[in-house]
């Protein structure tokens, strides 16, 4: 065989081999990149190639491991349940899934069987073999195998496709671009997690399939760490804690994506909303309120009818079409237009805790995190172009202050113009530059999220990180030149002429529902004292102290301390345990000594306790409130 020369990770190598694997010495390499394209190690070598290896511990390596594991899972399913028809099985940020069309539902016992069969396939170290076929041959191949979903995928790719790639391992053949690990023996650490329903191609008009979720890592240690993380996440699940702490509920009688706040949850929401009103009043915002339904013509003017209609609900009143608002901006624009504005009036900052309704697909609804009706801490700022940077900077400052109060770390990203949008290129460029300049002025790093802006303008998205490292999108700052143009808003400038204001859309917490959900999981239900729905439970040791316990409760309530009274005929240890399960910050224990001395014994969630006066305890609670 003639020798050829290639470079591997920048180092020159000479070989008589024919495939990339022949020049790879590192056993932990799972794939390679050649001329920017990811390829299998079985890809052919050619003289002068520049090869970049993909280690199994790298992000790309783990992605390939997960995708390969999904193929092994599909083979195991087909061996155990021949009636199951495979559809697609991609890797995801945290693992992989594969969707199957099967009449019977996969059970938890089935998952155990599938996982055991996967282990057998891994132990056989079966090679992943890439094959290419013409699209027509591939259609015939999968039609003969009784796999209509693969046939549909290939058919939808078009007649001019030419060839498609297939991967075979053991008895299983799948339509796939690849690449994959060289053999199943590379897949040492995986776990099947759950089964859920999923519509074919995400369309609720299509057939419901069964989606098996799993995860895979490059090592058993990494898998164990992730499973420990999942267990911690399960303990913090806001849906579970929401029920246990009696914060909120959902009901099939009401419908999916709708939240009912119970008394403690209603109190928590009120505390957060009162906090928001204070910080906005102090920073020059005016509180306004708009209706929930507005005439359809307004939504046509705004561009929502052309760009957001599928996310909205509509109704008819007196023969006219009305849109149920998915956002609060239109009412705020009309407030601005209610009278002539001077350049001296600007900026104007309108704030609304506005209820909005959006048509979310049932498959994405998730507790408080994704609902169909929610409340936004929404504000719209109308300013002159020369005020724009200062106003954006002030919003960023407010975000920083609020996130510090709630003890959240965060990252920034700028989302740019999407394919479906309104406005001129020039306006989008100015708006995007203003957002970038504001972050750079603050010295804050940011990522670019291409094409994920709102249809009317680019935005800064703030991703907060919770106590176990998960990222949640909350605050948003959107810069909008388009809606002021569409609604012909203006102000009278110093020159006496009409000028167009710039409009900033922004939320700080975002959806109040989502933020409460994040708070529940961040603090595992043990809220800081200042937003705890119940700050203290007062409990007496015997019935003899019940009267004094009621006096203590009355006095604390007069001082705005949120308390509950437990004078049940139960042992004190039982009462303390119940209060701790409810994550209450303080338990006030009252016995004969406390009653005689007119004091209270305060026990913290941590177990520490101290005897003090009511005034001393009230001061402790008040000092826990944030300075805003």
Buried (B, 14 or more C-beta within 10 A) or exposed (E): EEEBEBBBEEEEBEBEBEBBBEBBEEEBBBBBBBEEEBBBBBBEBEEEBEBBBBBBBBEBBBBBBBBBBBBBBBBBBBBEBEEBBBBBBEBBEEBBBBBBBBEEEBEEEBBEBBBEBBBEBBEEEBBBBBEEBEBEBBBEBBEEBEBEBBBBBBBEBEEEBEEBBBBBBBEBBBBBEBBBBBBBBBBBBBBBBEBEEBBBBEEEEEEEBBBBBBBBBBEEEBBEEBBEBBEEBEEBBBBBBBBEBEBBBBEEEEEBBBBEBBEBBBBBBEBBBEBBBEBBEEBEBEEBEBEBBBBBEBBBBBBBBEBBBEBBBBEEEEEEBBBBBBBBBBBBBBBBBEEEBEBEBBBBBBBBBBBBBBBBBEBEBBBBBBBBBBBBBBBBBBBBEEBBBEBBBBBBEBBBBBBEBBEBEBBBBBBBBBEEBBBEEEBBEBBBBBBBBBBEEBEBEBEEBEEBBBBBBBBBBBBBBBBBEBEBBBBBBBBBBBBBBBBEBBBBEEEEEEBBBBBBBBBBBBBBBBBBBBBBBBBBBBBBBBBBBBBBBBBBBEEEBBEBBBBBBEBBEEEEBBBBBBBEEEEBEEBBEBBBEBBBBBBBBBBEEBBEEEBBBBBBBEEEBEEBEBEEBBEBBEEBEBEE
